[in-house]
Amino acid sequence: MNANGNNRERWTDERLDRFADSVSELRDDIAELREGLAELREGLAESKDSIDGLRVTAQALLQIAAQNQQADRDRQEENRQINERLDVQQGQIELLLEHLLSGR
């Protein structure tokens, strides 16, 4: 082979080496990208689990709040009824006292 052929071979070999290096780097980058995607999926799954846990907690808190609100309404109604009975009894006591004090 002549010098020109050797130069061309060397140039082609260098390009092939660079191309092989580029392919190797690309494979490494793809492997890193896959690892990153796997970590992202794992993180998303953990986030979803956390969100599901928060949703369940929020629903439980809302249910407890609704139960407490109903219990408060029930107590208020019970207090209203007690106050009405006390008002009636107080009126009856006042009438009895008037009756007793008037001497009839």
C-alpha positions in Angstrom: 0.0 0.0 0.0 1.1 3.5 -0.6 1.3 6.3 2.0 -2.0 7.7 0.9 -3.7 4.3 1.6 -2.0 4.1 5.0 -3.2 7.6 5.9 -6.7 6.7 4.8 -6.7 3.5 6.8 -5.4 5.3 9.9 -8.0 8.0 9.4 -10.7 5.4 9.0 -9.4 3.4 12.0 -9.4 6.6 14.1 -13.0 7.5 13.0 -14.1 3.9 13.8 -12.4 4.1 17.2 -14.1 7.5 17.9 -17.4 6.0 16.7 -17.0 3.0 19.0 -16.2 5.3 21.9 -19.3 7.4 21.1 -21.4 4.2 20.9 -20.0 3.1 24.2 -20.7 6.5 25.9 -24.2 6.4 24.4 -24.7 2.9 25.9 -23.5 4.2 29.3 -25.8 7.3 29.0 -28.7 5.0 28.1 -27.9 2.7 31.1 -27.8 5.8 33.4 -31.1 7.0 31.9 -32.7 3.7 32.6 -31.5 3.8 36.2 -32.8 7.3 36.5 -36.2 6.2 35.1 -36.3 3.3 37.5 -35.6 5.6 40.4 -38.3 8.0 39.1 -40.8 5.2 38.9 -40.0 4.1 42.4 -40.3 7.7 43.6 -43.6 8.1 41.9 -44.9 4.8 43.4 -43.8 6.0 46.8 -45.5 9.4 46.2 -48.7 7.6 45.1 -48.6 5.5 48.3 -48.1 8.7 50.4 -51.0 10.4 48.6 -53.2 7.4 49.1 -52.3 7.4 52.8 -53.1 11.1 53.0 -56.4 10.5 51.2 -57.4 7.8 53.7 -56.3 10.0 56.6 -58.3 12.9 55.3 -61.4 10.8 54.8 -61.1 9.5 58.3 -60.6 13.0 59.7 -63.7 14.2 57.7 -65.7 11.3 59.1 -64.6 12.1 62.6 -65.4 15.7 62.1 -68.9 14.8 60.8 -69.5 12.5 63.7 -68.4 15.3 66.1 -70.6 17.8 64.4 -73.6 15.4 64.7 -72.8 14.8 68.4 -72.7 18.6 68.9 -76.1 18.9 67.2 -77.5 16.1 69.3 -76.1 17.8 72.5 -77.6 21.1 71.5 -81.0 19.6 70.9 -80.8 17.7 74.2 -79.9 21.0 76.0 -82.7 22.8 74.2 -85.2 20.1 75.4 -83.8 20.3 78.9 -84.1 24.1 78.9 -87.7 23.8 77.7 -88.6 21.3 80.5 -86.8 23.6 83.0 -88.8 26.6 81.8 -92.1 24.5 82.2 -91.1 23.4 85.7 -90.0 26.9 86.6 -93.4 28.1 85.5 -95.2 25.4 87.5 -93.1 26.3 90.6 -93.9 29.9 90.2 -97.6 29.1 90.0 -97.3 26.8 93.1 -95.5 29.6 95.0 -98.1 32.1 94.1 -100.8 29.7 95.2 -99.1 29.0 98.5 -98.3 32.6 99.2 -101.7 33.9 98.3 -103.1 31.5 100.9 -105.7 29.9 98.8 
